[in-house]
Each structure stands twice: as structure tokens, then as C-alpha cells.
Amino acid sequence: MAPQSKKPGTHIGEQAVRTIDGVPTAITAFVGRTQRGPVDEPIIVTSFVEFESIFGGLWAHGVTAHSVGDFFDAGGSTAVIVRVHQPAAGDTASIALGTGPGALTLEAASPGAWGSQLSAAVDAGASHRGDPSMFNMTVVDGITGRIELFRDVSVATGSPRRVDAVVEQESVLVRMPGALLGAAPASDPVRATATGGNDGGPASAAIYTTGANLRTAHRGLYALDRVDPINLIVIPPYTAGGDVEERVVIDSIAYAEERRAVMIMDLPSTWDTPAAVIKGVSGPSFPASSHATTYYPRIHKRDPVGGDRVATFAPSGAVAGVIARTDTLFGVWKAPAGVAATLDGITDLAVQLSDDEIGELSGLGVNCLKTVPSVGHVIWGARTRAGGGQHDSEWKYLQVRRTELFIEDSVQRGLKWVAFEPNGEPLWSEIRGSVVSFLDDLFQQGAFSGTRASEAYFVRCDSETTTRQDISLGVVNITLGFAPLKPAEFVTVKLQVQAGRRRIPWWRRLVRIPRIGS
């Protein structure tokens, strides 16, 4: 509140505007098979080294690790990994330490053939606390060389160093299934190697999107429900040179629409010529959502798993890294394309496209990869899958769609405070102030076209946007528009937030009517 004064005259006070913070824009989700790691759990990683420590490195039976490596090589900084796995008999390795009452059973922390390389040892005589129930236990990962040492653990029920609790809390390699038998291990050292462990069944839509209860149990793709926000979604091909089932692609795009995200989808591997791509994407069933984008051709790079020979891979992981890098350096409103959008770490492109082919594919909403002399391999297009042929729309440009998603998400999150405010002009004025301040900051950063604020954006929240009926329902309607850098026309967004004291969700999303024109 402005300070009060008893003296006559004009007085100027300050009233703070509630700040709207921009949400992150470059968090990329990868859902796929990995060598090891928790299944159906979203894990945030910020480097490929961190990915390797949790999910294993490059793997001959899946290319998720390759895709994540491409992402970080290209400049990505934050990834969310969801490992999916098709269960099979004996897929989780186990270790039996000893026999009889003092036997201990360990189980690999996650399914996979990796667990067969585990070994463990128990040495009761090495404990130095003088308690016969205590012992030391060592677990070794034969693949990575990691050693876990658990000193002075016990099988005693009331012990603060009860071995199963210690292992559960401290180990990344093993777990202890079942109940302890209660007897201390034999005094002589015991060593054993793991038995069992396999990589499960082949990947299918059932472990990604179509399996029973995946949605309600937040498993597969829907494990991402437990992470917020996400901005880009990548489903790497099931195998090197392979594809993702059409059903999974369609479900993933639908999920991206729910999450205000964009899916980077790979074209089928059989579309290995420009003519095949043109025919395929022109078909009526090929996805045309503005929440999806696709790139051609595939990329060539050396594969350490294949003896360091050059192999062909889908480009989605590398493209996601370029998009994330562009967001960080320039902002989400910058097109992730052109000579600055270099694809680092690849040796070549699977197909060299002519300018005419690039032009035709771009017109169909396919972004092309191109080799530019003295620059390297670059992304040469920034269209959504709503940006081609008969599906052409105002959301044809990837940077425009993603800027709109960024603004919408930021504003709706930034206005949570309105939930229990009286619904009237004072509230509308405060909302206008917050949104204008947010958009003006973006304008100063160069997010919009126009030389003046009035040419760059507008905000409306008043008695015209919010009717008496809306007020009785506790609803505030906000209309805002912005002039993207390309095209230069206004894109209009309508939002609805909840106000008043009614205990209903704080915001309710109005059907957006995006259009060109102010």
C-alpha cells in the first residue's frame, strides 16, 4: 500500500506487481529401454555421466543411451529418463550367500542381464564391534567395477544397522527381498556370484502406452505425470535402425498436448529417400499436430558398441539437444535452425538433400538436416507437424508454438494467487499489471516483433472479458496476444483462471481460439 501523508499535494507511492516467472523450456523427457536402472520411474539427469551411473552406458539391445548421449553432445542440459522394461522369467539376478539359518539372499536392484555380473561376500570375522550378530558385506559390480562396502551390519531385529534396512538405504546395486532368517552368517568368509538376470522381452506398445493400467499407475510414458514441467518428449526407436510403433507415436503426441509439450518424432526407417518421405507424410493418417515435429534424414556417427564403426541413428535426441541449446542461448522464441543449429558429434547425414528437396519437404512440415560447407551439419527448418500441406495453420512454426506454450504455462502458474481473491476490477487490474510486466520483460529480451510495446503484445482482463455470469462462477477470463518474430501477426490466446472463495480448481482452461490478427 502507498504511504499516507497528512500534507496536501500530490504524493507518489509504490505498489508491488506480483511477479510471473517464466517456466523452464528445455527439459527433455526420454522414454525407452536401458541396460539397467529403476523401471517406470522418472529420473532427472544433467549429464551423460550421471545417466551412465544410473542406467548404464551405450547398449547393444537399445538406443536410448545413444539418443541421450546425442542430446548432451548437442548442448542439452536437463533430461528426464523413464526406463521401460518387458518382464520375463528370471530377469532379475540374485545372489545366495551361504546356506541354512545364516544364509542371506540379495537381488539386483533392477532387472537386466547386467545383474548376472554381480558378486558379493560376507566376512563375519572382520567386524570390530565384538557383537557376534554383526558382520561386513561387500557387493561388486563386475561391469563397472563399483564396490559397495557395508560395515558392521546385523541381522538382529532391533539393530540400528539391520542389514536389509542399510542395503535399502545405501545400495544402488542390490536389494534384500523377503524377511531375514534371524541367524548371523557363518564365521568363515562367504563369497558368491549372481545367477539369473536377463534383458526381458522385446519392446512393444504394451510397456509404453497401451498396457493395462499404465495410465492410472503412472507407468511407461505416463510415469512422466510425476515430473513437472516437461517441454520436449523423445521416444527413441526400440532398436538401432528400428522404429517406434505408430500407436505409441500417436499416444505420445496426445500426451504432449496435455502437458503443453512438443514431441520430436522420428520418421519410419523405411522412408529412406525423399520420395518415400513425401509419399508418407502426405498420407491422411500421418500425424499433423502442432505439438509434434519431425526431422529428416537420419544421422551417421561412430558407435563404440559396434566396434567404433559408423552406424545410422535416428536424429531426435540430437535435435532435442539443439533445441535445448537454442533456448538457453537465445530464448524459446528463436527458431532452432540455421547455421547456429549445428549437430555436433555426428560424422555425416544418411542422405544429402538438394535445395529443391528441402523446399518440398519443408512445405510438407518436415524439417531437414543439411550439410553446410565450413559450418557442418545443421538443422534447416523449424516447422511443427501442423505446418505443411493441407494441415497448414498459424502454429506452423515451432518457435511460435513453443513461445505460446511457454507464455500460457507461465501465466497460469504465475496467477495461482488469484484463487481466493474477490472477483472484480481491483483483481482484474492486478492481473493486468502482472501479465503486462511479464510480457514486457519478454519484449525487452527480443521475444516479440514490433518497435513499441503496443505493437508487440496486448492484455485484456476487464468487464468485457469477464461477464457477470463468469463472476458468479468465480471465473476470470484473460485474453492476451503477442506478435511473434515470424510471422509478424498477432497470435491470440485466451486463458481462464479461478477467483473467489469457491473450493474448485484454481484455474480452468478455456478452449483456446488461436488466430492471426489482433
Residue pairs with C-beta under 8 A, 6 or more apart in sequence:
1 13
1 15
2 11
2 12
2 13
2 14
2 15
3 11
3 13
5 11
17 430
17 433
17 434
17 437
18 414
18 417
18 430
18 433
18 434
19 414
19 434
19 437
19 438
20 410
20 411
20 413
20 414
20 415
20 434
20 435
20 437
20 438
21 410
21 413
21 414
22 406
22 410
22 438
22 442
23 229
23 406
23 409
23 410
23 413
24 78
24 229
24 231
25 231
25 327
25 332
25 402
25 406
26 76
26 77
26 78
26 231
26 232
26 323
26 324
26 327
26 328
27 78
27 79
27 80
27 229
27 230
27 231
27 232
28 71
28 76
28 78
28 79
28 80
28 230
28 231
28 232
28 233
28 234
28 320
28 321
28 324
29 42
29 79
29 80
29 81
29 82
29 224
29 227
29 230
29 232
29 233
29 234
29 261
30 64
30 67
30 68
30 71
30 79
30 80
30 81
30 82
30 234
30 235
30 236
30 317
31 82
31 84
31 208
31 220
31 221
31 223
31 224
31 233
31 234
31 235
31 252
32 62
32 63
32 64
32 67
32 82
32 83
32 84
32 203
32 235
32 236
32 238
33 59
33 61
33 62
33 64
33 83
33 84
33 85
33 199
33 203
33 238
34 55
34 56
34 59
34 62
34 64
34 65
34 81
34 83
35 55
35 56
35 57
35 59
35 61
35 62
35 65
35 112
35 114
35 199
36 54
36 55
36 56
36 109
36 110
36 112
36 114
36 115
37 43
37 54
37 55
37 56
37 81
37 83
37 110
38 54
38 83
38 109
38 110
39 83
39 84
39 85
39 110
39 111
40 82
40 83
40 84
40 85
40 217
40 218
40 219
40 220
40 223
41 82
41 83
41 223
42 80
42 81
42 82
42 223
42 224
42 226
42 227
43 54
43 55
43 80
43 81
43 82
44 78
44 79
44 80
44 81
44 227
45 51
45 54
45 68
45 78
45 79
45 80
45 81
46 77
46 78
46 79
47 72
48 68
48 69
48 72
48 73
51 65
51 68
51 69
51 72
51 79
51 81
52 65
54 81
54 172
55 64
55 65
55 81
55 83
56 65
56 112
56 114
56 143
57 65
58 65
58 66
58 69
58 303
58 304
58 305
59 65
59 305
60 305
60 306
61 199
61 239
62 203
62 236
62 238
62 239
63 236
63 237
63 239
63 240
63 313
63 314
64 81
64 83
64 236
66 236
66 240
66 303
66 313
66 317
67 234
67 236
67 313
67 314
67 316
67 317
68 79
68 81
68 317
69 317
69 345
70 299
70 301
70 313
70 315
70 317
70 318
70 321
70 345
70 346
71 79
71 234
71 317
71 318
71 320
71 321
71 324
72 79
72 321
73 318
73 321
73 344
73 345
74 317
74 318
74 319
74 320
74 321
74 322
74 324
74 325
74 343
74 344
74 345
75 321
75 322
75 324
75 325
75 328
75 344
76 320
76 321
76 324
76 325
77 324
77 328
78 324
80 224
80 227
80 230
82 220
82 221
82 223
82 224
83 110
84 203
84 207
84 208
84 220
85 91
85 111
85 112
85 200
85 207
86 200
86 201
86 202
86 203
86 204
86 206
86 207
87 111
87 200
87 201
88 198
88 200
88 201
90 196
90 197
90 198
91 111
91 112
91 196
91 197
91 198
91 199
91 200
92 107
92 108
92 110
92 111
92 112
92 115
92 196
92 197
93 107
93 108
93 115
93 116
93 118
93 194
93 195
93 196
93 197
94 105
94 106
94 107
94 108
94 194
94 195
94 196
95 105
95 106
95 107
95 118
95 119
95 120
95 174
95 192
95 193
95 194
95 195
96 103
96 104
96 105
96 192
96 195
97 103
97 104
97 105
97 106
97 120
97 121
97 122
97 137
97 185
97 190
97 192
98 104
98 122
98 185
98 186
98 190
98 192
100 183
101 181
101 182
101 183
102 155
102 181
102 183
102 184
102 185
102 186
103 181
103 185
104 122
104 137
104 155
104 163
104 176
104 180
104 185
105 176
105 177
105 178
106 118
106 120
106 139
106 167
106 174
106 175
106 176
107 174
107 175
107 176
107 177
108 114
108 115
108 118
108 173
108 174
108 175
108 194
108 197
109 171
109 172
109 173
109 174
109 175
111 197
111 198
111 199
111 200
112 197
112 198
112 199
112 200
113 197
113 198
113 199
114 141
114 143
114 197
115 194
115 196
115 197
116 194
116 195
116 196
116 197
116 198
117 141
117 142
117 143
117 194
118 139
118 140
118 141
118 142
118 173
118 174
118 193
118 194
119 139
119 140
119 142
119 191
119 192
119 193
119 194
120 137
120 138
120 139
120 140
120 174
120 191
120 192
121 137
121 138
121 189
121 190
121 191
121 192
122 135
122 136
122 137
122 185
122 189
122 190
122 191
123 135
123 136
123 137
123 138
123 189
123 190
124 132
124 134
124 135
124 136
124 184
124 185
124 186
124 187
124 188
124 189
125 187
125 188
125 189
126 135
126 136
127 134
127 135
127 136
127 151
127 152
128 152
129 152
131 154
132 184
133 154
133 155
133 156
133 159
133 184
134 152
134 153
134 154
134 159
134 161
134 184
135 152
135 153
135 154
135 184
135 185
136 149
136 150
136 151
136 152
136 153
137 149
137 150
137 153
137 163
138 147
138 148
138 149
138 150
139 147
139 148
139 150
139 171
139 173
139 174
140 146
140 147
140 148
141 147
141 173
146 172
146 173
148 170
148 171
148 172
148 173
148 174
150 163
150 166
150 167
150 170
150 171
152 161
153 161
153 162
153 163
153 166
153 167
154 161
154 162
154 163
154 184
155 162
155 163
155 180
155 181
155 182
155 183
155 184
155 185
156 162
157 180
157 182
162 180
163 176
163 180
164 176
164 180
167 174
167 175
167 176
168 175
168 176
202 238
203 238
203 239
204 245
205 211
205 245
205 247
205 248
205 251
207 220
208 214
208 220
208 221
208 235
208 245
208 248
208 251
208 252
209 220
209 221
209 222
209 247
209 248
209 251
209 252
209 255
210 247
210 248
210 251
211 219
211 220
213 219
214 220
214 221
214 222
215 222
218 225
218 226
221 235
221 248
221 251
221 252
221 255
222 255
224 230
224 233
224 255
224 259
229 259
229 260
229 261
229 409
230 259
230 261
231 261
231 262
231 402
231 405
232 261
232 262
232 263
232 264
232 320
232 323
232 324
233 252
233 255
233 256
233 259
233 261
233 262
233 263
233 264
234 263
234 264
234 316
234 317
234 320
235 244
235 248
235 249
235 252
235 263
235 265
235 316
236 244
236 266
236 314
236 316
236 317
237 243
237 244
237 266
237 269
237 314
238 244
240 303
240 311
240 312
240 313
241 269
241 311
241 312
242 269
243 266
243 268
243 269
243 270
244 265
244 266
249 263
249 265
249 287
250 287
252 263
252 265
253 263
253 265
253 287
253 289
253 291
253 292
255 261
255 263
256 262
256 263
256 289
256 291
256 292
257 289
257 291
260 405
260 408
260 409
261 291
261 405
262 291
262 292
262 293
262 384
262 398
262 401
262 402
262 405
263 291
263 292
263 293
264 292
264 293
264 294
264 295
264 316
264 319
264 320
264 323
265 287
265 292
265 293
265 294
265 316
265 385
266 294
266 295
266 298
266 314
266 315
266 316
267 277
267 280
267 281
267 294
267 295
267 296
267 366
268 280
269 298
269 314
270 276
271 277
271 280
271 296
272 297
272 298
272 350
272 351
273 351
274 296
274 351
274 353
274 357
274 360
274 361
277 296
277 361
277 366
278 360
278 361
278 364
280 286
281 294
281 364
281 365
281 366
281 388
281 389
282 364
282 389
287 385
288 365
288 385
288 386
288 388
288 391
289 384
289 385
289 386
290 384
290 385
290 386
290 387
290 393
290 395
290 396
290 401
291 384
291 401
292 384
292 385
293 367
293 382
293 383
293 384
293 385
293 398
294 365
294 366
294 367
294 385
295 315
295 316
295 319
295 366
295 367
295 368
295 369
295 379
295 381
296 351
296 353
296 361
296 366
296 367
296 368
296 369
297 315
297 349
297 350
297 351
297 353
297 368
297 369
298 312
298 313
298 314
298 315
298 349
298 350
299 312
299 313
299 314
299 315
299 318
299 343
299 346
299 348
299 349
299 350
299 369
299 377
300 310
300 311
300 312
300 313
300 346
300 347
300 348
300 349
300 350
301 310
301 311
301 313
301 345
301 346
301 347
302 308
302 309
302 310
302 311
302 347
303 309
303 310
303 311
303 313
310 347
310 348
312 350
315 343
315 369
318 343
318 345
318 346
319 336
319 343
319 379
322 336
322 341
322 342
322 343
322 379
323 336
326 334
326 335
326 336
326 340
326 341
327 334
327 336
331 445
331 446
331 447
332 399
332 402
332 403
332 406
333 399
333 403
333 442
333 446
333 447
333 448
333 484
333 485
334 399
334 485
335 382
335 397
335 398
335 399
335 486
336 379
336 382
336 398
336 399
337 367
337 378
337 379
337 380
337 381
337 382
338 378
338 379
338 380
339 372
339 375
339 378
340 378
341 378
341 379
342 375
342 376
342 377
342 378
343 369
343 376
343 377
343 378
343 379
344 376
346 377
348 371
348 377
349 369
349 370
349 371
349 377
352 371
353 361
353 368
353 369
353 370
357 368
358 368
358 370
358 380
358 381
361 368
361 381
362 368
362 380
362 381
362 383
362 388
363 388
363 389
364 388
364 389
365 383
365 384
365 385
365 386
365 387
365 388
365 389
365 391
365 396
366 381
366 383
366 388
367 379
367 380
367 381
367 382
367 383
367 398
368 379
368 380
368 381
369 377
369 378
369 379
369 380
370 377
370 378
370 379
370 380
371 377
371 378
372 378
382 397
382 398
382 399
383 396
383 397
383 398
384 395
384 396
384 397
384 398
384 401
385 391
386 392
386 393
386 395
386 396
386 401
387 393
387 395
387 396
387 397
387 398
388 396
394 400
394 491
394 514
394 515
394 516
395 401
395 404
395 514
397 484
397 486
397 487
399 484
399 485
399 486
400 484
400 486
400 487
400 491
403 447
403 482
403 484
404 482
404 491
404 493
404 514
407 439
407 442
407 480
407 482
407 493
408 493
408 495
408 512
410 438
411 435
411 438
411 478
411 480
411 495
412 495
412 497
412 507
412 509
414 434
414 438
415 431
415 434
415 435
415 497
415 507
416 506
416 507
418 427
418 431
418 476
418 497
418 498
418 499
418 506
419 498
419 499
419 506
420 499
420 500
420 501
421 427
421 499
421 500
422 499
422 500
423 466
423 470
423 471
423 474
423 475
423 476
423 499
423 500
424 471
425 462
425 463
427 476
427 499
428 461
428 462
428 463
428 466
428 476
431 461
431 476
431 478
431 497
432 459
432 460
432 461
432 462
435 459
435 461
435 478
435 480
436 459
439 448
439 456
439 457
439 459
439 480
439 482
440 453
440 457
442 448
442 457
442 482
443 450
443 453
443 456
443 457
446 485
447 482
447 485
448 456
448 457
448 482
448 483
448 484
448 485
449 455
449 456
449 483
449 484
449 485
449 486
449 488
450 456
450 483
450 488
455 483
456 482
456 483
457 480
457 481
457 482
457 483
458 480
458 481
458 490
458 518
459 478
459 479
459 480
460 478
460 479
460 480
461 476
461 477
461 478
461 479
465 477
465 478
465 479
466 475
466 476
466 477
470 476
470 477
471 500
473 502
474 498
474 499
474 500
474 501
474 502
474 504
475 496
475 497
475 498
475 499
475 508
476 496
476 497
476 498
476 499
477 494
477 495
477 496
477 510
478 494
478 495
478 496
478 497
479 492
479 493
479 494
479 495
480 492
480 493
480 495
481 490
481 491
481 492
481 493
481 518
482 490
482 491
482 493
483 489
483 490
483 491
484 491
487 516
489 516
489 517
489 518
490 516
490 517
490 518
491 514
491 515
491 516
492 513
492 514
492 515
492 517
492 518
493 512
493 514
494 510
494 511
494 512
494 513
495 507
495 509
495 510
496 507
496 508
496 509
496 510
497 506
497 507
497 508
498 504
498 505
498 506
498 507
498 508
